[in-house]
């Protein structure tokens, strides 16, 4: 069974870059065909798909966030990461990573505040 664990900074200042990482165990992120996703939930709002990376490294991003997001993978560490640039308080959320079979991490809270 795949297990996912997010890690993040906790607090980011406005205009800076938010970086969160998902460490995967119990399966390889390069296994074909798998997709690894980032999803977030702002306080009081619904879950929002941010983007995903496929086992071959290709990515797709939410159109509303595409200009600010990068998703990458580190195969040596079996991790994939999200970077969100130029953050505002509206980017405050719990950030989740999700595996290809419905496995979720527990989420990491990221607050954008000065």
Secondary structure, 3 states (H helix, E strand, C coil): CCEEEEEECCEECCCCCEEEEEEEECCCCCCCCCEEEEEEECCCCCEEEEEEEECCCCEEECCCCHHHEEEEEECCCCEEEEEECCCCHHHCEEEEEECCCCCECCCEEEEECC
